[in-house]
């Protein structure tokens, strides 16, 4: 790679569309009886829900997307580390409970666009092997009922929708692809040049992560240092609202209902069909009647809604004849790694480009897979203060000014004991989560720490993420061919119901070891392709 900070666009790059303003969006209001009707109700506007709704536009279906939150405010605090991390200005989720009934703050956000408003905009594909059975140090990662080959064209479609920048062939674990990336890879910031070179000297293969940013000549992205973990003030991040939902809301088929929390799904007397969703909007009861329903609330909230919707025909939760709704909760084993060289300040701006997958699969160095290493957006003092409040701010500021920051991810394995429940007495979501496959993750941390010392960072600090770091949640309503061992069929329709689909990461049989967002989007597009046409 050259020493240039930014890449240039090739002559073959597709023409970019102009951003869509919020003022032109198609919104919906309940009638005087608090009723909304449509053909398809999509509950949740994150990566799954917004992408699914985008795929259903222009299909002759009346689609309503319901979001419990509102539009995220566009204000200068979007780019303030103190406001976002120190004050928690945008955190709006309720407390959840752990298995000891201790409350914790989950890492979820209720806004139009969901968690993608704050994600790092990195959109890798799962590896081809991730769709098959994989043996790990502490168990088996099960096969999916679909193959990478079936998902591949939808990966291409999702990459185009989210304007992904990338380069094939740099990552030694790259799966095959039928189309090139829509845009060329972002080049590493000059501040990362020496680190990338040290990795190569160590025999590794650093690569530029696939990035969903609207970057290029006359485009909004400036590759700032406030991307990962922040909302984007200039709407240049490829989040679900900007890339998928806003364009869908430009027509008349797809409409959005905000500030509405769905509390329960009702079924027909025989229990075979969902007939309406009941919720609360601005303190008033609201009902939404539809022919088809799609859940996209996130793995925890989608499972919770199904469990809360238990009735005489579905006594343990809607669609729960297998007993697996809420079970097999996965969230990745993750560690923040801060590597410090006190002798040199890190003046990086856009740090989140560099990644390693050399230890992703089993190899001569490890009998079992270890996981993925990727750069974080630049860590700043308010982020450290939240994790280590006893450290003087002057110290944490010095450390973060002289550090490079990485995020290490290893696959965790599905177990029925790791699960989500709804505590009706306390009116709270309860998460039972005991990390597994930790030996592999500990080995990944050891190897990465040694690598960073080799690269000239004598001080390496690590912090393993706990129950509240759950942006990669999945697995609570898995898809499969056997209705006794899965909740959804291979097209993510519930086995037990004729007109209910789940299009978020709840359906994932395994978690792999990379960010799940692109796979959520690709799977939503795949499900939508089998979904078109009205029902009777």
N, C-alpha and C positions, 0 to 999 in steps of 0.2 A: 504494500500500500504506500501511496505517497504521503508526504507530511502535511498535506492540505487538511484543513479542519472539515471542510464540507465536500461532498461528492457533487458531480455534475450530472445532469440528466441526459440520457442518450436520445438520439433522434427518433428512435423507435418507441419512446415512452408514450403511453396513452395520454390523451388530453384530459386534464383534470377538470372536474366540475366545480363551479363556484359554490361557496358555502351557502347553506340555507338559513335564513333568519327565523328566530322563534316566532316573530310576529305573523308569519305566513302559515303557521301550522294549523292543522285541522283538529280542533279540540271538541269534546262532547260534554254536555251537561245533562244530568238526570231530569226527567219530566217532573211535574208537580207532585207525582206519587213516589218519587225517588226511584224510578224505573228507567233502565237502559236496555235496549234490545239490539241484537246483532247476530250475524251468522257465526262468527268466531270470536271468542273472548280469550285474550292472551293476558295472563296475570304475571306481571313483572316486566320491566323495561330494560333489564341488563343485557348482557351479551346474547343470551339465548332468546329472550323475548323480542328484543328489537330486531335481531337478524331474522327471526321467524316471521315477524310481521312484515318486514321488508320483502321477504320472499313471496308473501301472499298478496302484495299489492298488485293491482291490475289483473286479478284473477276472477273478478265478478263476485267477490265475497265482501260482505260488510264486516270489517275487523275492528274491534275495540281493544286497545292496549290499556290496561289499568296499572297505575303506579301508586304505591302507598305514599311516596314522597312528592315533592314538587321539583321544579327546575332549580338547579343549584345556582345561587346568586353569582353574578359576574361582577367581581369587585377586585380591587387591588390586593386584598388579603389572599386571593387565590394563589399568589406567588410569594407569600410570606411564610418562612419556616416557623416563625414564632406563632403566627396565627393558626397555621394548619396543624403543627405538631405540638408546640408548647401549650397553646390554649385549647386545642381540639375543637376549633371553631366549627367544623363541618360534621363532627361526629353526632349522629342523630339516632343511633340504634338503641333499643332498649337493652337492659341488662339481661344476660342469660345466666343459667346456673350450671355449675359443674356437678360431678357425682357426689360431692359432699355438701350440696346445696349452698355453695359459696358463689355469690354473684361475680361475674366478670363482664368486661366490655368487649363484645365481639368486633372483629375487624370488618364490619359490613356497613354499607352506606345506603340510605333510602333516598335516592334522588332519581330523576329521569336519567336513564343511562346506567343506573345501579353502580356497582363497584368499579366499572370501567372508567368512571369519572376520575378515579384516583389511581388507576393501575399504571404500570410502567410502560405500557404500549408495546411490550415485546410479544410477538405472536409466532412462536415456533410451532411446527407440526409435531405431533407425536411421531416417534420412530416407527418404522414398519413393524419391527419386532414387538412393539408395545401392544399390538392388537392380538398377539398370540400369548400362549402360556410361557411365563418366565420363572425360572427357579432363582430365588433370592436366598440370602444367608439364613433368614429366619422363616421361610415359607414360600408359598407359591403365589405369584400374581396371575390371576385367571385370564383365560382368553376371552375376547369379545365375541359376540355372535355375528359381527361384521368384520370385514378385513380392511386393511389399509387400501387395497385396490378399490374397494367400494367407496371409501371415503375420499380418495385422492382428487376426483374432479371437483368435489365440494370444497376441499382445501384451496384449490385454485380459485374458485369463485369467491371464497371468503377473503383470500389475499387481495383480490381485485377490489372487493367492496371496501376493505379497510386500508387500501393504498399501502400495502406492505413493501418496505424496502428490504432487499436481501441479495445474497449472492450464493448460488448453488456451488457445491464442490469445496468450500472452505472447511466445512464441518465434516469430520470423518464418519460420523454416524448419520449423515443426511439420508433420508429416504429418497427414493426415485420420485421424479416429478414429470408431469406431462407438459407443463408450461413453465416458462421462466417467471421469476418474480416480476410483479408489475413495475417496480422501480429499482434502480441500482442500490446496493448497500450503502448505508452511511459509513463514512470513513471515521476511524478512531480519532478522537481529539489528540493533538500533539502531545499533551501531558501523559498519554497512555502509550506512547511509542516505545519507550524503554521497557515497560512492563511486557508488552507484546513480544518484544525481541527476546527478553529473558525467558519467556515461556517457550519460544521456539528453540532457544539454546538448550532448554531442558528436554527437548524431544517432543514437545506437545504441539497442538494445532489450534491456536487461538483463532477465532472467527468473529465476524460481525453478526450480531444477533438480528433476526428479522424484526424490523421496527415499523409500527403503524403511526407515522407522523406525516403531516401534510407539508413536507419539506421540498423545496426546489425553487427555481427562479420564479419570482412574483407570488410565492406561496407564503402562508402565514407563519409556518414554523421557523424559529430562529435558533433551534438547538440550544435551549437555555438550560440552566442548572435546576430548574423547578418543574420537572416533568414527572418523575417517578414519585408517587405518593401525593402529588398536588393535583388540583383541577387546573385545566389549561385556560388561562385568561383570554387567549386569542383563538380558541376553538380549533387549534391545530393538531391536537391529539386525536388519533383514530379511536375514539370511544364509541360506545353503542349508540348514544344519542346522536352524535355528529355524523357518523358514517352511515348508519342504517335507519334510525327512527325518523330523523328530520326529513330525509328524502321521501320516506314512505308517507309521511304526513302531509306532503305537498298535494296529493290527490284527494279524492273523495272517498276512497275505499277504506282507508285506515284512519282511525281517530284515536285520540288519547284522552284518558280520564285520569287526572292527577289527584293527589291528597286523599286517596281511597284505599283503605286497608280491607282486604277480603278476609272475613273471619270464618266462613263456612261454605261448603259446597253442598247443595241439596240434590237428591236423586229422585227418579221416578219411583213409583210404589214397588215395582219389581226389582229396583236397585241396579238396573242394567245401564241406565243413562243418567248423566248429570243434566239437571234441568235449569238450575240457576245458581248464581253465586250471590251470597249475602255479605255485605260489608258495612263499613262506617265511613262517611265523608263529612268532614267538618262537624262531627257530633251527630249527624243524622244517618238513619239507616238507609242503605241503598241496596237495590236488587238489580242484577244483570242477568237477563235471559239470553241464551244462545243455543245454537245447534251443536256447536263443538267448543271444547275448552282445552286450553294449553297452559300448563303450569310452567313458569319460568321465574320462580321467586328465589332461586338459589337452593342448594341441596338441603340446607337446614330448614328454611322456611317452607319450601314445597312439601317436604315430609311432614312438617308440623301441621300444615293446612289439611293434608290428607288424614292425619291422626285426629285432628279436631272435628272432622266431618263425619265421624263414626255415626251410624244409624242402625236400625233394626236389621237391615240387609247386609250391612258392613260393620259388625259390632266392634271390631278391633281397629277400625280405620278404613277409610275409603280405598278400595282396591287392594286390601291387605290379606287376601286369602292365603298367601304364601307366608305371612308373618314377617316379611322382610322390609316393610315400609319403615324407614328411619334407621335401619341397620346397615352395617358395612360402611359406616362413615369414615371417610379418608380426608386427610388435609395436608399431607406431605410432612416429612421431617425436614426442618429448615433451620439454618443458622446464619446469623449476621456475622461476617468476619471483617474486622477493621484492621488493616495492616498499616503501621505507622513508621515513617522514617523521619525522626526529629530534625534531621539535617536539611530537609528540603520541603518547601511548601507545595501542596498540590493545587495548582491553579486551573484545574480542569473545569469545563463548563458542562457539556453533555457527556457524562461519564458512562452511561448505560449502553455501551455498544459491544464490549469485549466479553467473550464467553469461551468456555471449554467443555467439550463432551468426551475427552479422551478416556475418562473413567466411567462413562455412562453404561457401557456394557461390561460383561465379564471379560477379562484379558489375562495376559501372562502375569500381570501384577496383582490380580485379584480374581479368585475363582467365581465371585459373584459381582453383580452390578453395584456400583457405588452411587452414581448420580451426576448431576449437572452443576457447573459453576458459572455464575454470571455476575457482571458488575451491577451494583446498585446505582441509583441516582446518588449524587453526592450527599453524603451524610453531613448534617450540620449540627451545631451545638444543641438546639432545642430537642432534637431527636434523641441524643444521648442522655440529656437531662431527664427525659421521660422514663428511660430504662434504669438509669443510675442517678437518682436525685441527690445522693449524698456526695457525688463528685463535684467539686467546685466548678462553676461555669467557666472560669478562666482556664482550668485544666482541660475540660472537655472541648472547649473552643480551640485550644492549641492542638490537641490530638486530631480533631476533625479537619483542621486546616492543613495537617501534615499526613493525611491518610488517603489510601485508596480503599474502596468499600465493596465487598462482595456478598453475594447471596448464594448459599449452598443448599441444594435441594436433593433429597433422596426419596425414593418411593416408599410409601407406607403400604401395608397390605390390608385387604378387607377382612374384617372379623365381625361376626354378629354382635359381639360384646361392645364394640365401638358403635355407638348409636345415638339417635336423637329421640327424645320423648317430649310430650307436653304435660306439664304438671298443672292439672286443672285447679287444684287447691290454691297454688301460688300464682296461677295464671302466668306461667313463665315457661320458656323453652329450657329444656334440660339436656346437656350434652355429656355423654359418657365417652371419654376418650383417653385411652392409654396408648402412648406411642409404641410402635413395634418396628422391627427391622433396624434398630438403632446401631447395631454393630457395623453395618455397612455405612451408616451416616457418620459414625465416629471416625471410621477409616478415611472417609472423604474429607473430613475436617483436618485430620492429621496430614494427609497428603497436600492439601491446599495450603495449610500453615507452613509446611516445609518449603513449598514452592515459593511462597511470598518472602520467606527469609532468604532463600536463594536469590530472589530478585532484588534484594537490598532493603527489605523492611524488617528491621530487627525486632520490633515490637508488634506482636499479633494478638489481638483481642477478639474473643468470640462470645456470642450470646445465642443459645439455642432458643428458638421461638416456642411459645407455649400454646395453651388452648385458645387464647384470644387471637392468634394469628391464623385466620382461617379463610383468607381470600381464595385459596385453592381447594375449597371444600368440594366433595363429590361423593357419589356412591350410595345414596340413601333410598334409591328406587331403581335398582339396576335393571338393565335390559337383558333379555335372554330368550332362548327358544322353549325352555321348560317352565311352564307357569307355576310349578311348585317350588322352583328355585330362583325365580325372578319376579319382578313387579310389572315390567313392561315387555312388550314384544320387541323384535329387532327394529321396528319402525317407531319405537317409543310410545306406542299406544298401550294403555293399561290392559292387562290380560282380562281383568274383571269387569271392565266398563267399555261400552261401545263408542263413546265419544269423548274420551279424556286422554290427552297426550301430555308428556313431560319433556320439555325441550331445553332444560338447563343441564348442569353436570350431575344431577341426581342419577342419571341413567348410566354413568360410567361404571363398568365392572372393575376397573383398576385405575390407579391415579397416575401411572407413568412417573417421570421425574422432571418434567418441564411444565411451564405455565400452561394451564388448560384452556385459556380463552379462545384461541383459534380453533381448537377441537370442538368447543361448545358451539361456535359459530358455524363451522363446517357441518356438524351434526344437525343443527337446526335447519340448515339449507337442505340437507339430505332428507330429513323428515318432511319438510314442506313439499318436496318434490313428489312424495307419495300421498299428499294431503289434498290436492286441488280438487275443486268441484264441490257443489253444495250437497249436503246430506238431506235425507227425507225424514 
